[in-house]
Amino acid sequence: MQKLANRVANIAPFQVMAIMARAKHLQALGEDVIHLEVGEPDFIAPEAVNQAGAEAIAQGKTGYTAATGLPELRQAISKFYQSRYHVQVAPERIVVTPGASGALLLLSSLMVNEGQEVLMPDPCYPCNRHFLAQVGARARMLNCDASNNFEIPLEALDQEWDEHTAGVWLASPANPTGSVLSQEYVSQIWQSVRRHEGHVLVDEIYQGLVFEGEDFTALSVSDDIFVINSFSKYFAMTGWRLGWIVVPEWAIDGATKLAQNLFISAPAISQHAAIRAFESDVLAECEVRRLELATRRKTLIKGLKRIGLPIASAPQGAFYIYVDVSGITEDAMAWSLRLLEEKHVAVTPGADFGARDAHKYVRFAYTCDSHRLEMAIDRIADFIAGY
C-alpha cells in the first residue's frame, strides 16, 4: 500500500471545517444559520473591479503574465504605498502572487532552511506554520496573552532565539485577535531580529481595516522587512486569489526565480481586475465598507458585553473578536459545536489558532450585518442561560 509523505501528518486540519460542514448541512435542512465563523464578509468585489475582470476576458487577456506580475499592477501597488502610507516602494520589489498564501509559500522557500525554526505568536493564523512544514522547517509558538495585546514580549524574543532560528513572523491587524501592532513595537522587533541576523515578516493582509491604533506599513520601519498583503480583505476579492509580497532589493532575484518555478504567474484576469481596485472610486467604496465593518464591530462588542462574554483583548482591526469562554466551559470546541446544534450560530473555536489556552477561546467574525449580529447575540444569550 502506498503511503503519504511524512509531512502530511504534521499538517493539522482546520477544526472549524467541522463547524462549517455541519452548518451547511443544517442550512440544507432549512435551518437559519448565522455565520460568525467565516473570515469573509458578505461583500463581493466592487462592481468596477468585476467589470474590469470581464473586460480582460472579452479582450483575451487570459494568458500567462510575467512571474512577478503585470508591470501596471506592480506600479499601481507602488503608488498606493506612496499615496496611502507615504512610503517609497520600487515596483521591482513587489512580487504578485496567487493569494497571500502564495506569498507565504514563496517566503518560506526564500528565507527558511530545512531544520530551522520561525518564531510566531500563539495564537496566530494556522497556515503560517504549515507553510514552513513544506520546506522542512517548523514554527516555534511563543506564548502570548490578552494582558499584552497578544504580542510577543520583546524579552521573550531574545530568550527564545537560538542557532536554529531563522526569523519572526507577525501579523497586523492579526487573526484571530484583531490586535494591531504599533510602529514602535515593529521597530523594536526589527532591531532585535537584525542583531540576530534574522528576517522579519509582517502579514498585512487586513491592512486598511483598522478601527483603533495605527494604520501603517512595516515598510516604513525598514526596507529589509518582508511584507505580504492581499486583495481578499480590504478589496473583498477573496475568490480572485491574488496577493503580493514586498521583498528587499537584495532578495529580488531569488524571489523572481522562485515565483517562476512555484506558480508561473498569478491569475491574469485577477491581475487586470486588480489594477482597477486602486482608482479613487473603488477606494472610496472600500472605505464605505470599512465604516460598515466599524459599525458591526461596535454592535458585536456591545452585544458580547451585554451577555457577559469577556473579550480577551480589545480588537482594533480586521473583523474578528477573540472571546474568553472559560467561565462557561473548559472545552471551546465542544461549546461551539453545541451552540451550532442548539441555536444555529456558527463560531470558530480557538484550537485552530494555537495551543496555549486555546480551549478557552472562541473567535467571532463580524462578517454579517448588524441585524444578524444582534440576532446571534440573542441566541447565544439563550444558549448560555441553558448551558
N, C-alpha and C positions, 0 to 999 in steps of 0.2 A: 504494500500500500504506500502511495506517495505521501510525503509529509510537507506541511507548510514550512516556510523559513522560520527560524527560531525567533526572529524579531517580531513576528506577528503576535506571539504570546505576550510580548511586552507592551502591546498597544491595548489600553483599556477602552472598552466600549463606552459610548455616551450613555449614562444612566437615564438621562432624560428621554432617550429614544423609546424606552418602555412606557413613559408617561405619554409621549406623543402618539405612539401606536394605539394605546388604549383610548386616548382622547378622540382619535379619528374613528375608532370603532364605535364609540358612544355616539358620535355625530352621525355615523351611518345608520344608527338605530333611531335617529330622530331627536337625540338629546341636544339641548342648548349648552354647548361647552364654551366657557370663557377662557381664552388662551392668554395666559400670562407667562408662558414658558418659552416662547419662541423669540429669538433675538432678531426679529424682523418686523418693523412697524407696518401698519395697514396702509402704507403709502406705496404707490408704484413709482417708477421713474417719471420725472416730469415729461409732459407731453412733447415738449420741444426736443427732448433727448430721444424719445421714441420715434419721432418723425425723422430725426437725423439718422437713426439706425435704419429705418425703412428706406430712406433715400440712398443710403450706402448700398443696400441690397439692389434697389432699382438701377443704380448706376454700375453695378457689377464690381463694387469694391469689396470683394469677398475673399481675395487671395491672401497668401502669407504677407506679413509686413516684415520689416527689419526685426531681428530678435529682441532688440531693446525697445521697440515700439515706434509708432509713427512719429516722425520728427515734429509734425504740427502739434501732436498731443503732448509730447515732452516739453515743447516750447510753452504750451498753454499751462502746464503744471508749474513750470519755472516762473511764469508771470504771476501765477496765483500765489506762490510763496512770497513774491516781491510785493504784490498789492495787498494781500491779507496780513502777512506776518513780517513784512519789511526785511526779508532775508534773501540774499542773493544765492540762488542755486543754479548752477550751469545745467542746461538741458542734458549735456553729455553725462551727467552724474545720475540721471533718472533712468531707471530700467522699468518699463511697463511689463506687468506680469499677469498671468491668469489668476486673478484674485490676490488678496493678501496672502493666501495660502501658498501660492506660487512664489511670492517674495520670501516667505519663511523657509521654504524648501531651498531656494537659491542661497539664502544667507547661511543656512545650516551647512550646505556644501562648501560655501566660500570661506567660512571662518572657523569651523569646528572640526577638529581631527577625531578619528576613531579613538575611543578611550577617554576623551576629555569630558568635562562637565561644564554646564552653564548654570549660573545661579539665577533663580527666579523666586518671586514671592509666592507664598502659599496663603491665600488662594490666588489662582490665575487661570487664564484660558487653557484648557487641557491640551489642545492640539499643539501648542508650542513645544511641550516636552516630547510629544510623539514625533514631531519632525526630526528631533535630534536622534531618535532611535533609528531613523532611516540612514544615518551616516555613522552608526556605531557609537554614538555618544549618549549622554544622559543628562537629565535635568537634576539639579540638587535644589530642592524646595526649601526655602528659608521661612521659618515661622513668622507670620505677621498677624497682627490683631487690630481690632477696632480702635484701641487706645492710641495708635499712631497712624490712623487712616489707612491701615493695611499696607504701609510702606516698609521696605526692608530697612531696618535700623543701620545707620552708617557704620557703627562699631561692629555689627554682625558681619557686614561685608568684608571687612579686613580680617576678622577672625576666621571666617569660613574659606577664604581664598587660599588655595594651595597650588602645588605644581601641576595639578590636573585641570585647573580652572581655565577656561577659555574666555569667558566674558559674563556679562549680566544682561538679562532681557527684562525690560519693564514695559508697562502699558499705561497710557494716559490719554483720555479717560479709560478706566480699567473695567474689564469684565471679569468677575461678576459684581464688583462692589460699587461701581460708579465713581470711584475716587479719582481725583485729578492731582497730578504731581505739580509742585511749584517749580519755577525756573531755577530757584536757588537750590532745591533738592537735586534736580537733574545735574546741575553744575557740580555739586559736591560729589555725587556718584561718579561723574565723569573724571574728576580729579583723582579720586581714589582708584578707579579702574585703570586710568592711564599710568599711575605709579606701578601697578602690577603688570603693565604691558598687555592688557586685555582689551576686548572690544565691548561696546555698549550698543544695544538695540533698544529703541523706544518705538513701541507699537502705537501708532497714532490713528488707527482706523476709525475711531469715534471723534476725531478732531472736528471742531466746529459745533459739536453737540455738548457745549459746556454751559452750565447754568450758574455756577459759582466757581470762583477760583480763576486761574489764569488760562486763557486760550492762547497758547503759544506753540511753537515747534521746537523740539530739541536741537534742531539745526541752528538755532540762534545761540546755542551754547558752544557748539564746535562743529566744524565741517567734517570731523572724523567720527562723529556719531552716526550710526546707521539708523534710518527711519523708514518705516513702512506705512503705507496708507492704502485706502481702498475707496472705490466708488459705491460700495454697498450700503454704507450707513448714512452719511450726510446727504448723499445724492440719491439714495434709495434705489440703487441699481444692483440689487442682490444677484439676480439670475443672469446678469450680463457677465459675471465672473471676470472682473477687471480690478487690478490694483497696481501699486508701484512700490519700488524701493529706491531710496536715495543712498548712494554709496559714496565714500570718499574718493577723491580723484585717483589715488593710488590703487583703488580696487576696481576701476572701470574695466580694464582689460579682462581681469579674471571673471567679473560678473557677466560680461558680454559673452565670454566663452561658455560659461555655464548656461546662460539663457539659451544660446544656440542649441545646446545639447539636451537640456531638460525639457523644453517645451516649444522649440522652434520660434513661436511668437504667440503673443496673446491674441484673442479673437479679433479679427479685423473689423467686423461690424461693430463690436462693442467699442473699439478704439475710435472709430469715426463718430459714433454717437457721443462719446465722452468729451470730445472736443467742444461740442455744443454746451456741455454742462458748465463751462467756465464763463459763459456770456452772462451779462448783467441780469437779464430777465429770469434766467434759470436760478442764478444765485439768490435773487430776491424771493423766488418761490421756495427755495430751500430754507431761507431764513424764516418765512412764514411757518413752515413746518417745524422748525426748531422751536418757535414760540408756542406752537401747539403742544409739542412734547414737554415744554416747560410747564404748561398748564396741567397736563396729565400727571407730571411729576408731583406737583403740589396736591392734586387730588388724591393720589395714591399715598403720599406721605401722611396727609391729614387723616385718611381713612385707616391706615395701619395704626397710627397713634390712637385713634378713637377706639379701636377694638383691642388695644393693649399689646400689640405685637412690636417689640423693640427693634428699631432699625440699628443695625450693627454700627454703621458709620454713615454720617450724612452724605448721601450721594450727590456729587457735584456735576456729573456729566454722564454721557452715554444715555441709556434708557433702562437702567436696572436699579433695583433696590435690594440690598442683601439684608435678610431679616433673621434674627435670632429666635428660633422656636424652641430653645432648650427648656424654657419654662413650662412648656406644654408636653413635649415628647423627648425621648432620648434617641429617636430614630427618625430623622427628617425625611428619609426616603419612604418609609412606611407611612408617615404622616401625609406626605404628598400624594401617594397612591390612594390613600383612603379619602382625602379631600376630593380627588377627582371622581372616585366612585360614588361618593355620597352627595357631593354638591356640584360636581361638574365644573370645577375650577382647576385648570392645569398650571402648575408651577414647576420650577426646576430645583431639585434637591442639591445641596452643597457638595455631595460626593463627587460630582463631575469636576470640581474646581480645585481640589486639593485633598490633603489627608488630615492635617491637624484641625480638630474641631469641626470637620466637615459635616458630621452627624447633627450639628446644632443649627445649621443654616439652610435657608431656602432663598432662591433668587426669584424676585418678582420683576417681570418686564412690563413697563407701561406702554405697550405697543398697540393697544386698542383704545377707543375713545373714552372720554371721561365718564360717560353714562355707563358703559360696560364695566369700567373700573369700579364705579360705585356699586353696581350690581354684584361684582365679585366680592367686594368688602362685606356686603350684607350676607352673602352666602358663607363666607369664611367665619364671620361672627357667629352664625347659627351653628356651623361645624364645631367651632371651639367650645361653644356652650354645651354641646352634647358629647364632646370627646372624652 
